[in-house]
Amino acid sequence: MPLSLAQMRRDYCRDGLPDAGAPDDPLALFGQWLQQARDTEQPPVEANSMCLATVDEHGQPHCRVLLLKGVSEAGLTFFGNYQSAKGEELAANPRAAMTFFWPALERQVRIEGPVARLAPRLSDVYFDSRSLASRLGAWASPQSQPLADRLQLESLLASAASRFDGQPLPRPEHWGGYCLRPQRLEFWQGRSDRLHDRLDYRLRDGAWQRARLAP
């Protein structure tokens, strides 16, 4: 007989997160963990997949999974349609939260901060690196808008392919990148008996302050 949802649990005992080994810069630790996830996680799991949470103008939170596309001192970058529900929410309330979960490593990272659009030239560079089909999809899909059926979407894609047949395919103005500038990062390492390690970094007056949180 399968376990009930209430019975489903596992004991985490792979690793720990001691204060002594934690760097002062949380982005350095995030980079280490992300690389370890890339080296450890197996397909179809994508180490750069994350849950992105936004809030609309009415205070209603929304969450979805998408892919992280860059990490630098400036912040964490991702891309999408500026006219989508996500884009409208970020325009109304330009703050967001990200959560990364790497089951094989028994780790989670939460990141919060303000979000701004990338410079157009940076969005152009990433857009040009995508496959032709993905670039056509950015032109074809009225993201988050109702469709009559799948055939309507396929018709829009065919129209986009015909429009740009034999021509350069530029980035649509309604599509581009965002950068989240971290103000808080929390690193979670699973431990036995639910006594997990949690290290919380917060940016205050231009400096990172670290605290250990109770699980």
WOFENKA-V808836 format. One record per residue. PHI is phi in whole degrees, 0 to 359 (* if undefined). Layout:
phi->[PHI & PHI]
This chain:
phi->[* & 293 & 292 & 287 & 301 & 293 & 270 & 282 & 197 & 222 & 264 & 267 & 215 & 287 & 203 & 228 & 228 & 286 & 298 & 298 & 266 & 273 & 287 & 289 & 264 & 293 & 293 & 294 & 294 & 299 & 299 & 296 & 294 & 297 & 296 & 296 & 293 & 297 & 280 & 254 & 294 & 250 & 304 & 273 & 290 & 254 & 297 & 265 & 283 & 211 & 269 & 249 & 252 & 229 & 231 & 275 & 294 & 263 & 87 & 276 & 282 & 223 & 218 & 207 & 261 & 212 & 249 & 287 & 240 & 185 & 225 & 208 & 298 & 287 & 148 & 246 & 248 & 210 & 228 & 176 & 275 & 294 & 265 & 285 & 302 & 300 & 297 & 293 & 294 & 290 & 291 & 282 & 216 & 283 & 223 & 207 & 227 & 243 & 227 & 251 & 228 & 241 & 302 & 297 & 263 & 57 & 228 & 217 & 229 & 249 & 227 & 226 & 168 & 287 & 235 & 224 & 291 & 287 & 300 & 308 & 295 & 289 & 295 & 299 & 299 & 292 & 302 & 293 & 278 & 282 & 294 & 301 & 298 & 292 & 292 & 295 & 297 & 295 & 284 & 279 & 275 & 278 & 308 & 77 & 270 & 296 & 241 & 293 & 189 & 297 & 299 & 297 & 295 & 296 & 292 & 296 & 294 & 297 & 294 & 295 & 297 & 291 & 299 & 256 & 301 & 76 & 238 & 299 & 248 & 282 & 287 & 295 & 296 & 273 & 230 & 178 & 256 & 231 & 230 & 267 & 265 & 296 & 243 & 210 & 226 & 238 & 257 & 241 & 241 & 297 & 225 & 297 & 60 & 64 & 265 & 289 & 271 & 224 & 248 & 246 & 252 & 228 & 272 & 227 & 54 & 80 & 231 & 277 & 243 & 246 & 218 & 267 & 255 & 293 & 288]
